């Protein structure tokens, strides 16, 4: 099981979109400052998730969400 997730940082007012096979571990890494691209936004809050059977499906969905980030489609999530 793979998860596509959207995190939000109140500190930076930015969103982060990713996918992983172990969501709990990955969220912990984000909030411990162990991920280079999210280090400045700690703490991160989960705002959205979707589950997928394969890594390929999750990655394609992550790219799709990133392609309309900030637009109306992103807000509908």
C-alpha positions as CSV (number, residue, x, y, z in Angstrom):
1,X,0.0,0.0,0.0
2,X,1.3,3.4,-1.0
3,X,0.0,6.8,0.2
4,X,0.0,10.1,-1.6
5,X,-0.1,12.9,1.0
6,X,-0.4,16.6,1.3
7,X,1.2,18.4,4.3
8,X,0.8,22.0,5.4
9,X,3.2,24.2,7.4
10,X,1.7,27.1,9.3
11,X,5.2,28.4,9.8
12,X,5.8,28.8,6.1
13,X,2.2,28.7,4.9
14,X,3.3,26.2,2.2
15,X,2.1,22.8,1.1
16,X,4.2,19.7,0.5
17,X,3.0,16.8,-1.7
18,X,4.7,13.4,-1.6
19,X,4.2,9.7,-1.7
20,X,5.5,6.9,0.4
21,X,5.1,3.2,1.3
22,X,5.4,3.9,5.1
23,X,3.4,7.1,5.9
24,X,3.9,7.1,9.7
25,X,7.7,6.9,9.3
26,X,7.8,9.5,6.6
27,X,5.7,12.0,8.5
28,X,8.0,11.5,11.5
29,X,11.0,12.3,9.3
30,X,9.3,15.5,8.0
31,X,8.5,16.7,11.5
32,X,12.0,15.8,12.9
33,X,13.6,18.0,10.2
34,X,15.3,15.1,8.5
35,X,13.9,15.9,5.0
36,X,15.9,18.6,3.3
37,X,13.0,20.1,1.4
38,X,10.7,20.4,4.4
39,X,13.2,21.2,7.1
40,X,12.3,24.9,7.3
41,X,8.5,24.2,7.7
42,X,8.5,22.1,10.9
43,X,5.9,21.2,12.2
44,X,3.9,19.8,9.2
45,X,0.2,19.0,9.5
46,X,-1.5,16.3,7.4
47,X,-4.3,17.8,5.3
48,X,-5.0,15.0,2.7
49,X,-4.2,11.4,1.8
50,X,-5.1,8.9,-0.9
51,X,-4.2,5.2,-0.9
52,X,-2.8,3.3,-4.0
53,X,-1.9,-0.3,-4.6
54,X,1.3,0.4,-6.5
55,X,4.2,2.8,-6.2
56,X,3.7,3.8,-9.9
57,X,0.1,4.8,-9.4
58,X,1.0,6.8,-6.3
59,X,3.8,8.6,-8.1
60,X,1.6,9.4,-11.1
61,X,-1.1,10.9,-8.8
62,X,1.6,12.9,-6.9
63,X,2.7,14.5,-10.1
64,X,-0.9,15.1,-11.1
65,X,-1.6,16.9,-7.8
66,X,1.6,18.9,-8.2
67,X,0.6,20.0,-11.7
68,X,-2.4,21.9,-10.4
69,X,-1.1,23.0,-7.0
70,X,-2.5,26.3,-6.0
71,X,-5.4,26.1,-8.6
72,X,-9.0,25.3,-8.2
73,X,-8.5,21.5,-8.5
74,X,-6.0,21.7,-5.6
75,X,-8.4,23.6,-3.4
76,X,-11.1,20.9,-4.1
77,X,-8.9,18.3,-2.5
